[in-house]
Amino acid sequence: MNPVTDALDPADMREQYRTTELTVADLAPEPIEQFTRWFTAVATSPAIHEPNAMVVSTATPDGRPSSRTVLLKHYDEAGFVFYTNYSSRKGGELAANPYISLLFPWHPLARQVIVTGRAVRTGRDETVAYFRTRPHGSQLGAWASHQSSVIASREELLARYEELAARYPADEQVPVPPEWGGFRVVPDTVEFWQGHENRLHDRLRYVRAEDGADKWRVERLSP
C-alpha cells in the first residue's frame, strides 16, 4: 500500500454552494454594521463552532507571511480586537510591520469576511479590563506560556503552570503579564464573500476613503 496514492484525492472534493444573491443594495452603509449583521447570523447558527475564530495573517518586513487562528474579543467602529503575547511571532512581526489580514471562515454558511488593515496596540487600561474577564486558568496560562518560544517538553509547560497556580490560588488576583496585551485592527478594506453555484461567488468589498476618513466605497470583485 502506498499511503500517498491510496489517500483521498482533494481534487475530487467538490461542493455546490446554494445561497441567495448578495447585492450592493443589501449592504449596510458601512462595514462594521454589515459585519454585525453577518456575525449575529453565524453566532446563532448551530453549524458554526466558535464564530469569533479568525485566521490572523502577518508578515515580516521582507514579506515572509505566517498565519494562525485567534479569537476575536471585541469589535466596534474603531476596529477588531484580539489579545496575545507581544513577544510571540505575530507580536514581533506586527511590531516590525503593522499590516495585517483577518479571515473569518464561516464555511457551513458559505460565507467569509476578509479584513485588511493596520494593527495598533490597545491601551493598557483596556488590556487589563479584558484580562480580568478571563477565567483564572487562562490568566495563569498567559504567564506560563512564553508564546512561540521553543520548549523542551509539555511537562516543562505544565510544571510552570502548577508553580503559578500555587503562587496565585483561585481566590487571588493574577497580575497582567507585562508582555501580554491587545491589538486593534483598523480596517482599510472589508470584503464580504458569499458562495454560489459554479464558483460564481459574490465578493463585495468596502474600501476606506484615501484621506483616512470614515467614508467607504463598495466595489464588486470577480470571483
N, C-alpha and C positions, 0 to 999 in steps of 0.2 A: 504494500500500500504506500502511496505517495501522499503525505499529508497536505501537500500543496495542490496537486491535481485533483485530489478527492474532496477538497474543501468546496463549500458553496461558492458559486461564482457571483460576485456582486453585480456584474453586468446584466444578470438575468433578473435582478430585483427591481421591479417597477411598480409604481402606484399611480393611478389617475386621481388627481385632486378634483373634487366636485364641490365648488363653492359658488357663492353669488359674486357678481362683478363688484369691484371696488372702483368708484369714480371719484374725481376731484370734488364733485358736489357732495359726496358722502363725508368728506373730511371736515374736521373741526378747523377753525381759523388758525390755530397754532398747534405745534406738535405735542406739547405736554397734555393738552386736553384730549387729543386723539389717542395718545398713549394711555391715558386714564380709561378711555372707552374700551380699548382692547384689553388692557390689564385687568379691568373689572370682569370682563367676559372670561378670560382664561383662569382667573383666580377662583371663579365659581364653577369651573368645569372639572368634573371628576377625572377627566382624561389627562389632565396636566398635573404632573408631580413637581412641586417646587416652582411655581410660576415666576418667582423672582430670581431664578437661576439664570445667569447670563454668562456668555463667553467673553472674557476680557482679553483683548489683544494689545500688546505693547511692542515696542521695538527699541533697539539700541540706536545711538546716533548714526551708526553706519548701516542701519536698515535691517538688522537681523531680528526677525519677529519671534514672539513667544505668545502662547495663549493658555488660558486656564479658565475653569468655571468658578465664578464668585457669586455671592448672593447680593442682590440689590437690597439696600436697607432703608432708603428714603429717596423720594424724588419730588420735585416741585419745579416752578418756573426757572429756578436757578440752575437746575441740572439733576444728575443721577448720582447717588452717593453709595459708596461701598467702603468697607474697612479692611485693613490689612496691616502687616508689619512693614514699616517703611524700609527696613533692611532686607526685605525679600527681593527676589529677582524683579518682580513687577515694580516694586517700590524704587529700586535702583534705576531701572530703565526709565521710569517716569520722571525721576529727578534729573536725568540727563536729556530726556526727550519727552515732553509732556503730551505729545499727540497720542490718541488712544481710540480704540473702537470697541463698542459693545454689541453683542448679538444675543437677542432673546429668541431661542429656537422652540417655538410652540408648534412642533410638528403635527401632533394629533389634530389640531385645528387648521393645519395648512397655512400657518401664519408665522412670520418672522418680523422682528423690528431690529433695524441696524442703526446704531448711533455712531457718529464720528465727531471728534471734538478734542478739547484740551482738558487735562486733569489738573486740578489745583487742590492743595491740601485743605481740609476743613479746619476751622478754628479749634483750639484746644478745648474750649468750653463745650462745643458741640460733640467732640470726641468723647469727653468724659461723661456727658449726659447719656450718650448711647451706650458706652461701656457699662454703666450702672444698670442698664436694662438686660444685659446678657446673663444667662444662667451662671451660677457660681463656678461650675466646672469649666465653662467656656472662658471665664475670666482667668482661671488658673492656666488653662491651655494656652492663652495668649502669652503668658510668661514662660511656660515650659518649652514652647516651640520657637527656636531661632529659625524662622521660616526660610526655606530654600537652602539652608546650610547643610553640609554633609554630616551625618551622624553614624556612629559605629553600629548601632542596633536599635531596635524598637525598645528593648529593655532599658537602654540609656534614657530614652524619652520618658518612659513610664516612671523610672526612678526619679527623674527631675520633677515630674508631676506630683508624685507622692510626697516628695520633700516640700513642695509648695502647699499641698493640701494640709500637711501638718503645721506649717507656718501660718496659714490663713484658713482656719476652720470655717464651716458654713455660716457661722454667726458673726464673722469678722469681715470688714470691708477690705476688698482686694484693691491695691492701688493700680492705676492705669500704667502700663509699661511705657516708658518714655519714647520708645521707638515704634509704638503702635498708634494708628490713627486712621482718619478717613481721607478719601479722595472724592471730590465732586467733579463729575464730568460735565463740562459746559459744552452743550452740543452746537456744532456748526451745521450738521445735517442729521435728519432723522428719516429713515426710509421705512415704509410700511409695505410689506410683501405679502401678497395673497396668492396662494397656489391655485392653478386652474388646469383643466384637461389639456393634453397635448403640449404641455410646458408653455402655454401662453399665459404666463402669470401676470398679475397686476403688480407694478412696482411704482409707488408714488412716494416721492422724496421731498421733504421740506428742506429748503436751503436758507440759511440766515443771510440777511442783508449784508453787503460788503462793509458797510460802515459800523458793523457790530451791534446795530440797534436790534431791539426785539421785534423785528419785522421779518416775515418769511414769505418766500415764494414757493410754489409747488410745481414740480416737474415730473412727467411720466417717463420712466425708463423702459427701454426694450428688455424683455426677459432673456 
